[in-house]
């Protein structure tokens, strides 16, 4: 079982790491164009992250349905369902583009951007928004191949397209290799071309390999099932993102150094999340496949064993965070006060790496089983009652920022315990998901 889990988790984690590195490279390359260009691209990438709320509809719902069908050896049915999810994805993407393209200047304006940043933001995100169908389909095919138990294809495709993206950035941002110097618009075009390459390569593999391929039959039943699972997951992610922004505002109220330290800490923490992300994909996929094969015992065993592996990997990372946070922080800043704040944050995060691993894996396992209402209830209840409200109270009465980070750590611990409790309780085993 260890080999099966790692073969799913490691490529998924590395693929996600490449996604993150590509974002950092984009930011680094446009930074030479000036602070306004950097702000425009940075904010545009935040808008792309917010689109993840909508994409959760078909990524979470799709994985739960497709992995079940794979486990039940109903691959033809899976390909029929995929065709219908494909149509849903295209509709959502076109709908998003029609809304976001004309609203891009307004989105930048309500974030308090200067006229220059608004114009550059329209060049960057307005261009990206035109090709959202490529972004959505990229996520859909990653979901499909993950549900089928193969994350290597996604990793290989990402390596190739990431290299192409860097080359195109160099050409289109700065006007090299005979290309026009398009600035931030060039960065957006490079991203869209890279996404187009992703989708094209997915389709080549998809249409040529045995057992893969569309079955062109329209049916609303699988769409209803996907929405039944995906919509609560999307709502959970959306409310969590809004809550996260509120939490960032609390930290910003302490000092500029505290906010800068938090942003640095998040960058480092994001890299530490990679094992957790990979293991969460493995847990969601295996639980769905074993339920589809009517092996509930193996579904439970695989999720718990995946949680143990994730806790081991992330626990080791946590030790490094606790005892040596400054080495990673110095990559981003040398400011003593910022380093001090970031060290406090990373030590608190390091303490919670094991319950965080349990939370990552078992929440995904529950989603794979279709128990999305449980994950929604746990996530939102703990987020507000343990993290947000107590942190606000501590801030209001002048409490040190350590209290805010302590509430964050406590919430992670409680959330990990609750996910473990509800998973072991086993109510998810009796859920019926029509596939």
C-alpha positions as CSV (number, residue, x, y, z in Angstrom):
1,X,0.0,0.0,0.0
2,X,2.9,2.3,0.7
3,X,4.1,2.1,-2.9
4,X,0.6,2.8,-4.3
5,X,0.2,5.9,-2.0
6,X,3.6,7.3,-2.8
7,X,3.2,6.8,-6.6
8,X,0.1,9.0,-6.4
9,X,1.3,11.5,-3.8
10,X,4.8,12.3,-4.9
11,X,4.0,13.3,-8.6
12,X,1.0,15.3,-7.4
13,X,3.1,17.1,-4.8
14,X,5.9,17.9,-7.3
15,X,3.3,19.1,-9.9
16,X,1.9,21.5,-7.3
17,X,5.4,22.6,-6.4
18,X,6.0,23.4,-10.1
19,X,2.8,25.4,-10.1
20,X,4.0,27.5,-7.2
21,X,7.5,28.0,-8.7
22,X,5.9,29.1,-12.0
23,X,4.0,31.8,-10.2
24,X,7.2,32.9,-8.4
25,X,9.1,33.0,-11.7
26,X,6.3,35.1,-13.3
27,X,6.5,37.6,-10.4
28,X,10.3,37.7,-10.5
29,X,10.4,38.3,-14.3
30,X,7.8,41.1,-14.3
31,X,9.4,42.8,-11.2
32,X,12.0,44.4,-13.5
33,X,9.1,46.3,-15.1
34,X,8.5,48.3,-12.0
35,X,6.5,48.1,-8.8
36,X,3.1,48.8,-10.5
37,X,3.6,45.9,-12.9
38,X,4.5,43.6,-10.0
39,X,1.4,44.7,-8.0
40,X,-0.8,44.2,-11.1
41,X,0.5,40.7,-11.7
42,X,0.5,39.7,-8.0
43,X,-3.1,40.9,-7.6
44,X,-4.1,39.1,-10.8
45,X,-2.7,35.8,-9.5
46,X,-4.8,36.3,-6.3
47,X,-7.9,36.6,-8.6
48,X,-6.8,33.3,-10.3
49,X,-6.6,31.7,-6.9
50,X,-10.1,32.8,-6.1
51,X,-11.3,31.1,-9.2
52,X,-10.2,27.9,-7.4
53,X,-13.5,28.3,-5.5
54,X,-15.5,27.7,-8.7
55,X,-13.2,25.0,-10.0
56,X,-13.7,23.0,-6.8
57,X,-17.2,22.2,-8.1
58,X,-15.8,19.9,-10.8
59,X,-12.4,19.0,-9.3
60,X,-13.8,17.7,-5.9
61,X,-17.1,16.4,-7.3
62,X,-15.4,15.0,-10.3
63,X,-12.7,13.1,-8.4
64,X,-15.3,11.6,-6.0
65,X,-17.4,10.2,-8.9
66,X,-14.6,9.2,-11.3
67,X,-12.5,7.4,-8.7
68,X,-15.6,5.4,-7.7
69,X,-16.1,4.3,-11.2
70,X,-12.5,3.4,-11.7
71,X,-12.6,1.3,-8.5
72,X,-15.7,-0.5,-9.8
73,X,-13.9,-1.2,-13.1
74,X,-16.5,0.9,-15.0
75,X,-14.1,2.9,-17.1
76,X,-16.5,3.3,-20.0
77,X,-19.0,4.8,-17.6
78,X,-16.2,7.1,-16.2
79,X,-15.5,8.3,-19.7
80,X,-19.2,9.0,-20.3
81,X,-19.3,11.0,-17.0
82,X,-16.1,12.8,-18.0
83,X,-17.7,14.0,-21.2
84,X,-20.6,15.6,-19.2
85,X,-18.2,17.1,-16.7
86,X,-16.2,18.4,-19.6
87,X,-19.3,20.2,-20.9
88,X,-20.0,21.6,-17.4
89,X,-16.4,22.8,-17.1
90,X,-16.5,24.6,-20.5
91,X,-19.8,26.3,-19.6
92,X,-18.4,27.5,-16.2
93,X,-15.3,28.8,-17.9
94,X,-17.1,30.7,-20.6
95,X,-19.5,32.1,-18.0
96,X,-16.5,33.3,-15.9
97,X,-14.8,34.9,-18.8
98,X,-17.9,36.8,-19.9
99,X,-18.2,38.2,-16.4
100,X,-14.5,38.8,-15.5
101,X,-13.2,40.3,-18.8
102,X,-15.3,43.5,-18.6
103,X,-15.1,43.6,-14.8
104,X,-11.3,43.4,-14.5
105,X,-10.7,47.2,-14.1
106,X,-13.5,47.3,-11.5
107,X,-11.9,44.5,-9.5
108,X,-8.6,46.2,-9.4
109,X,-10.3,49.5,-8.5
110,X,-12.2,48.1,-5.5
111,X,-8.8,46.7,-4.2
112,X,-7.6,50.3,-4.0
113,X,-5.3,50.1,-7.0
114,X,-3.8,53.2,-8.6
115,X,-4.8,54.1,-12.2
116,X,-1.5,52.7,-13.5
117,X,-2.0,49.4,-11.7
118,X,-5.6,49.2,-13.0
119,X,-4.4,49.6,-16.5
120,X,-1.6,47.0,-16.1
121,X,-4.0,44.7,-14.3
122,X,-6.4,45.0,-17.2
123,X,-3.6,44.1,-19.6
124,X,-2.6,41.1,-17.4
125,X,-5.7,39.6,-15.8
126,X,-8.0,40.8,-18.5
127,X,-5.9,38.8,-21.0
128,X,-5.8,35.7,-18.7
129,X,-9.6,35.9,-18.3
130,X,-10.1,35.5,-22.0
131,X,-8.6,32.0,-21.8
132,X,-10.1,30.7,-18.6
133,X,-11.4,27.6,-20.5
134,X,-7.8,26.5,-20.8
135,X,-7.2,26.9,-17.1
136,X,-10.4,25.1,-16.2
137,X,-9.7,22.2,-18.6
138,X,-6.2,21.8,-17.2
139,X,-7.6,21.3,-13.7
140,X,-10.3,18.9,-15.1
141,X,-7.8,16.7,-16.8
142,X,-5.5,16.6,-13.7
143,X,-8.6,15.6,-11.7
144,X,-9.5,12.8,-14.2
145,X,-6.0,11.3,-14.4
146,X,-5.7,11.5,-10.6
147,X,-9.0,9.7,-10.2
148,X,-7.8,7.1,-12.6
149,X,-4.7,6.6,-10.3
150,X,-2.1,8.2,-12.5
151,X,-0.5,11.5,-11.5
152,X,2.7,11.0,-13.4
153,X,1.2,12.2,-16.7
154,X,0.3,15.5,-15.0
155,X,3.8,15.9,-13.6
156,X,5.5,15.2,-17.0
157,X,3.2,17.6,-18.8
158,X,3.8,20.3,-16.1
159,X,7.6,20.0,-16.4
160,X,7.4,20.5,-20.2
161,X,4.9,23.4,-20.1
162,X,6.7,25.2,-17.2
163,X,9.9,25.3,-19.3
164,X,8.0,26.6,-22.3
165,X,6.3,29.2,-20.1
166,X,9.7,30.6,-18.9
167,X,11.0,30.8,-22.5
168,X,7.8,32.6,-23.6
169,X,8.0,35.0,-20.7
170,X,11.5,35.9,-21.7
171,X,10.4,36.5,-25.3
172,X,7.0,38.2,-24.8
173,X,7.6,40.3,-21.7
174,X,11.0,41.8,-22.8
175,X,10.8,41.4,-26.6
176,X,13.5,38.8,-27.1
177,X,13.9,36.2,-30.0
178,X,12.2,38.7,-32.3
179,X,9.0,38.8,-30.4
180,X,7.2,42.1,-29.5
181,X,7.9,43.5,-25.9
182,X,4.4,43.2,-24.5
183,X,5.2,43.6,-20.8
184,X,2.6,42.2,-18.4
185,X,0.3,41.3,-21.3
186,X,3.2,39.1,-22.6
187,X,3.3,37.3,-19.3
188,X,-0.4,36.5,-19.5
189,X,-0.1,35.3,-23.1
190,X,2.8,33.1,-22.2
191,X,0.7,31.6,-19.4
192,X,-2.2,30.9,-21.7
193,X,0.0,29.3,-24.3
194,X,1.5,27.1,-21.6
195,X,-2.0,26.1,-20.5
196,X,-2.9,25.4,-24.1
197,X,0.1,23.1,-24.3
198,X,-1.0,21.3,-21.1
199,X,-4.5,20.7,-22.5
200,X,-3.2,19.6,-25.9
201,X,-0.9,17.1,-24.3
202,X,-3.6,15.8,-22.0
203,X,-5.8,15.3,-25.0
204,X,-3.1,13.4,-27.0
205,X,-2.6,11.0,-24.1
206,X,-6.3,10.8,-23.4
207,X,-7.4,10.0,-26.9
208,X,-4.5,7.5,-27.7
209,X,-4.2,5.4,-24.6
210,X,-6.3,2.3,-24.0
211,X,-9.3,2.8,-21.7
212,X,-9.2,6.6,-22.0
213,X,-11.5,8.7,-24.3
214,X,-14.8,10.4,-24.4
215,X,-18.1,8.6,-24.7
216,X,-20.3,11.3,-26.3
217,X,-23.6,10.8,-24.6
218,X,-25.3,13.7,-22.8
219,X,-26.7,12.9,-19.4
220,X,-27.7,15.2,-16.5
221,X,-27.5,12.5,-13.8
222,X,-23.7,12.6,-13.4
223,X,-23.8,16.4,-13.4
224,X,-26.3,16.3,-10.6
225,X,-24.0,14.0,-8.6
226,X,-20.9,16.1,-9.3
227,X,-22.8,19.3,-8.2
228,X,-24.1,17.6,-5.1
229,X,-20.6,16.9,-3.9
230,X,-18.8,19.8,-5.6
231,X,-21.0,22.7,-4.5
232,X,-20.5,22.2,-0.7
233,X,-16.8,21.9,-1.3
234,X,-16.9,25.1,-3.3
235,X,-18.8,26.9,-0.6
236,X,-16.4,25.7,2.0
237,X,-13.4,27.0,0.0
238,X,-15.1,30.3,-0.8
239,X,-16.0,31.1,2.9
240,X,-12.6,29.9,4.0
241,X,-10.9,32.3,1.5
242,X,-13.0,35.2,2.8
243,X,-12.2,34.3,6.3
244,X,-8.5,34.1,5.4
245,X,-8.6,37.6,4.1
246,X,-10.2,38.8,7.4
247,X,-7.4,37.0,9.3
248,X,-4.7,38.7,7.1
249,X,-6.4,42.1,8.0
250,X,-6.0,41.3,11.7
251,X,-2.3,40.6,11.3
252,X,-1.8,43.7,9.2
253,X,-3.3,45.8,12.0
254,X,-0.2,45.0,14.2
255,X,2.5,46.4,12.0
256,X,4.0,46.4,8.5
257,X,6.7,44.1,9.7
258,X,4.1,41.6,11.0
259,X,2.3,41.6,7.7
260,X,5.5,41.2,5.7
261,X,6.6,38.4,8.1
262,X,3.3,36.6,7.6
263,X,3.6,36.8,3.8
264,X,7.1,35.4,4.0
265,X,5.9,32.7,6.4
266,X,3.1,31.8,4.0
267,X,5.6,31.3,1.1
268,X,7.8,29.0,3.2
269,X,4.7,27.2,4.6
270,X,3.4,26.7,1.1
271,X,6.5,24.7,0.2
272,X,6.0,22.7,3.4
273,X,2.4,22.0,2.3
274,X,3.5,20.1,-0.8
275,X,3.7,16.6,0.9
276,X,0.3,17.2,2.4
277,X,-1.2,18.2,-0.9
278,X,0.2,15.1,-2.6
279,X,-1.1,12.8,0.2
280,X,-4.5,14.4,0.2
281,X,-4.8,13.7,-3.6
282,X,-3.8,10.1,-2.9
283,X,-6.3,9.7,0.0
284,X,-9.2,11.2,-2.0
285,X,-8.5,8.9,-5.0
286,X,-7.9,5.7,-3.1
287,X,-11.0,6.1,-0.9
288,X,-13.1,6.7,-4.0
289,X,-11.6,3.7,-5.8
290,X,-12.0,1.3,-2.9
291,X,-15.6,2.4,-2.2
292,X,-16.3,1.9,-5.9
293,X,-14.8,-1.6,-5.5
294,X,-17.0,-2.2,-2.5
295,X,-14.0,-2.5,-0.2
296,X,-14.9,-0.1,2.5
297,X,-12.3,-1.8,4.8
298,X,-9.5,-0.9,2.4
299,X,-10.9,2.6,1.9
300,X,-10.6,3.2,5.7
301,X,-7.2,1.5,5.9
302,X,-5.8,3.4,3.0
303,X,-6.9,6.8,4.4
304,X,-5.5,6.2,7.9
305,X,-2.2,4.8,6.5
306,X,-1.9,7.8,4.1
307,X,-2.5,10.1,7.1
308,X,0.4,8.3,9.0
309,X,2.7,8.8,6.0
310,X,1.8,12.4,5.6
311,X,2.2,13.0,9.4
312,X,5.7,11.5,9.2
313,X,6.8,13.6,6.3
314,X,5.3,16.9,7.5
315,X,6.4,16.2,11.1
316,X,10.0,16.2,9.9
317,X,9.4,19.5,8.1
318,X,7.8,20.8,11.3
319,X,11.0,20.0,13.2
320,X,13.0,22.1,10.8
321,X,10.5,25.0,11.1
322,X,10.7,24.9,14.9
323,X,14.5,24.8,15.3
324,X,15.8,26.5,12.1
325,X,13.2,28.9,10.8
326,X,15.6,31.8,10.2
327,X,17.6,30.0,7.4
328,X,14.5,29.9,5.2
329,X,13.4,33.4,6.2
330,X,16.7,34.9,5.2
331,X,16.1,33.9,1.6
332,X,13.3,36.5,1.5
333,X,14.4,39.2,3.9
334,X,17.2,40.3,6.2
335,X,15.2,42.8,8.2
336,X,15.6,41.8,11.8
337,X,12.1,42.7,13.0
338,X,10.5,40.9,10.0
339,X,12.7,37.8,10.7
340,X,11.7,37.8,14.3
341,X,8.0,37.9,13.5
342,X,8.3,35.3,10.7
343,X,10.2,33.0,13.1
344,X,7.4,33.1,15.6
345,X,4.9,32.3,12.9
346,X,6.9,29.4,11.5
347,X,7.5,27.9,14.9
348,X,3.8,27.9,15.6
349,X,3.2,26.3,12.2
350,X,5.9,23.8,12.8
351,X,4.2,22.6,16.0
352,X,1.0,21.9,14.2
353,X,2.4,20.0,11.1
354,X,1.3,16.6,12.3
355,X,-2.4,17.6,13.0
356,X,-2.3,19.6,9.8
357,X,-1.2,16.5,7.9
358,X,-4.1,14.5,9.5
359,X,-6.5,17.4,8.5
360,X,-5.2,17.5,4.9
361,X,-5.6,13.7,4.4
362,X,-8.7,12.9,6.2
363,X,-10.7,15.9,5.0
364,X,-9.8,14.8,1.4
365,X,-10.7,11.2,2.3
366,X,-14.1,12.4,3.5
367,X,-14.6,14.4,0.3
368,X,-13.6,11.3,-1.7
369,X,-16.4,9.5,0.1
370,X,-18.8,12.2,-0.6
371,X,-19.1,13.4,3.0
372,X,-18.7,17.1,2.0
373,X,-21.2,18.4,4.5
374,X,-19.1,17.1,7.4
375,X,-16.0,18.8,6.0
376,X,-18.0,22.0,5.5
377,X,-19.3,21.9,9.1
378,X,-15.9,21.2,10.7
379,X,-14.0,23.7,8.6
380,X,-16.3,26.7,9.1
381,X,-17.1,26.1,12.7
382,X,-13.5,25.8,13.9
383,X,-12.3,28.6,11.6
384,X,-14.6,31.2,13.2
385,X,-15.1,29.9,16.8
386,X,-11.4,29.1,17.4
387,X,-9.4,31.2,15.1
388,X,-11.1,34.3,13.8
389,X,-13.3,35.5,16.7
390,X,-10.7,34.8,19.5
391,X,-8.0,36.4,17.4
392,X,-10.2,39.5,16.9
393,X,-10.9,39.7,20.6
394,X,-7.1,39.4,21.4
395,X,-6.4,42.1,18.9
396,X,-9.1,44.3,20.2
397,X,-7.8,44.2,23.7
398,X,-4.2,44.8,22.7
399,X,-3.0,41.3,22.9
400,X,0.4,40.4,21.4
401,X,0.4,38.8,18.0
402,X,1.5,35.6,19.6
403,X,-2.1,35.2,20.7
404,X,-3.3,35.4,17.1
405,X,-0.8,32.7,16.0
406,X,-1.7,30.6,19.1
407,X,-5.4,30.6,18.0
408,X,-4.3,29.6,14.5
409,X,-2.3,26.7,15.9
410,X,-5.1,25.6,18.3
411,X,-7.6,25.7,15.4
412,X,-5.4,23.4,13.3
413,X,-5.0,21.0,16.2
414,X,-8.8,20.9,17.0
415,X,-9.6,20.5,13.3
416,X,-7.2,17.6,12.9
417,X,-8.7,15.9,15.9
418,X,-12.3,16.4,14.6
419,X,-11.5,15.1,11.2
420,X,-10.0,12.0,12.8
421,X,-13.0,11.6,15.0
422,X,-15.6,11.9,12.3
423,X,-13.6,9.7,9.9
424,X,-13.2,6.9,12.5
425,X,-16.9,7.3,13.5
426,X,-17.6,6.0,10.0
427,X,-20.9,7.7,9.0
428,X,-19.3,8.2,5.6
429,X,-19.4,4.5,5.0
430,X,-23.2,4.5,4.5
431,X,-23.3,7.4,2.1
432,X,-24.8,6.6,-1.3
433,X,-23.4,8.4,-4.2
434,X,-25.2,7.7,-7.5
435,X,-22.6,7.2,-10.3
